[in-house]
Amino acid sequence: MNAPDSYGALRALRKLHHERMQRRLFVLDKDARLRSGARGLQARKALSEFEKQVAASVALQDQPEDEIPAQVLQTETQEAVDLLAELQIQVEPSRLADIESRAKKILAGLGFNDAYLTKAASSLSGGWRMRKALATALLQETDILILDEPTNFLDLLGIIWLQRYLQSLTESSEQTPPTLILVSREHTLPRLPSVSQLNSC
């Protein structure tokens, strides 16, 4: 039996292909409208043929999981893995290593030990999934960071780590710190210079 997220890579790959097709469709439609005569006829024919491919792509987007053959799932998942590997090669290796290092530090700060780091996301409990989502948010490079009840699933050590991490963001001299917007019942969270804190009842 497949894990709940075993179709994630396939869905992401199909979505990416569909978005690329939409951009191609826009170009073909533009050509068909602007050209006339023999070239216009050829352009409209190309557009008509490609519209069929786009329609087939839409059908794939909506295909129920129980109708996806195991071989197709395996093939498209591998294609997604290969595409990700290709993109990673294009990323500067030192930057990739830096992102991985930051991710591990954030996850460790939120309580993830080596055993949890190797677990599939689908096997985590709701609380650990929320910690994972929080780690993902903290890892992003953004101008505005909105955290809604970030301490809900954290123990005392996790709350203390989060306080210190947010403090370090505002004191960073290497880059402009993000504007932080916190919605929290946790009154011990610090009121930092660049933080808008909303205390919920």
N, C-alpha and C positions, 0 to 999 in steps of 0.2 A: 504494500500500500504506500502511496506517495505521501511525503510530508506535506503539511498545509502550504508551505512556501516553495515546493519543488517546481512549480510552474512560473515562479517569479522571473527567472532569467529568460524563459521563452516569451512571456508577456512583454518584458522590457525590450527584447530584441524585435518583436513584431511591431511594437509601438514606434521604435526608432526607424524601422524600415518604412512604416506608414507615413511618418512625418517627412521623411526624405521624398517619398512618392508625392506627397502633397505639394512640396516645393517644386518638384519636377512638373506636376500637373499645372501649376500656376504658369510656368514658363510656356508649356505647350498650348495652354488656353490663350495666352497672350499672342503667341505666334499665329494661331488659327484665326484670331480676330484681326490681326494687322495685315496678314498676307492675302493676296488675291490671285486669281488665275490658277495656273497649274500648281504653283507653290502653295497657294491657299488651300487647294484641294488636297494636296499631299499633307499639309499641316493638320487639316481637319481629320484626315484619315488617321494620322498618328495620334491625335488627341482622342479619337473614338476608341482606338485600340488600347491606349493607356488608361482610359477611364474604366475599361473592363478589369484591368489589373488592380486599379484602386478599389473597385467594388469587391474584388476577391480579397484584397487586403482588409477591408472593413469586415468581411465575413470571418476572416481569421481572428480579428480582434475580438469578435463576439462568440467565437467557437467555445462551447462548453468543455470543461476540462475532461469530462468522461468520454468525449468524442475525439480526443487527441491521442493517436496511437503512440505506444511506448517508444517506437523507433523514431517517430517525429520529435517527441519530447527530448530524447537523447541527442539527436542530431542538432536541433536548434539550441539546446542548452550548451552543447559543445561549441557551436558557432558563436554564442554570446560570450563564452569564456575566452575564445580565441580573439574576439574583437576587443574585449577588456584588456587582454594581454598586450595587444597591439597598441592600444591607447596608452597603457602604462609605460611602454617603451618610449613613447613620444614625450612623456613627462620627464623633466630633469630628474635624474636619479637621486641627487642630494635632496631635492624637494620632497620626493616620494618617501625617502627615509625620514625626513623631518616630520612629515604628516603621520607616518606610522608611529614614530616615537611619541608625538603629542597624543595620539589616540590611546596608546598604551598607558600613558601617565594619567589621562583623564579617566579611563576605565578603572585603573587601579585606585584612583582617588575615590571613585564611586563604589568601591567594594568588590570589583571583579578580580578574583584570583585566577591563577593559571587554569584551574579546572573549568571555571565559567567562561574563560576566553576561548576555549576550544569547543564549547557547546554550540549547537545549531540554534539560531534565534528562535525557531519554532518550538524548541524544547524548554525554553525559559518560562518561568511563571510571569504573571502579569506585572508584578513589582519589578522584577529584573528587566523586563522588556521596557518599562518606563525609565529605568536607569539607563538602558541602552539608548533610548530616544533622547534623553537628556545629554548623554555623552556626544551623540551625533550633533545636537544643537550647539554644544560648547566648542566642538571642533571646527565649525564653520567660520570662515572669515567674512564678517558682515558689518555693516554700519550700525544696524539696530538689532539687538538681541532681546527677544521677548520670552520671558520664562513665567509660566503659569503654574503656581504651586510646585516649584521644583524640589521642595524638600519632602513631599508627601510620602515617598517610598524610601527615604534615606534614614539610616540610623544616625546616632549622634556623631560618630566619626565622619560619616559622609557629609553631614551638615557643616561641620567644622571645616572640612576640606573645601566644600563649595564656597563658604565664606571667604576663605583665603584665596581661592582661585579667582573669584570675582574681584577681590581687592587687587590681585596682581594684574588683572586686565586694565583697571583704571590707572594703575601706576606705571604701566609699560611705557618705556621711553623709545622703544624700537618702532612702534607704529601708533597711529591714532586709535585710541580705545573706542570700542563700540558704545553706543548709547544703550544702557540696560534698562529694560522695563520689567519689574518684578510684580507679580500678583501672588501674595503669600499671607498665610496666617502666622507664619513664623516670625515673631517680633524680634528674635535675636539676630536676624539677618542685618548686616551693617547698612547704614544709610551712606552710600558712597557718593562722591561728587557728581558722577555722571549717571546716577541711577534714579529712575522714577519708580518709587515703590508704592504699590497699592495694597493696603491691608484689607483682605476680605473678611467678612463677619463670620 
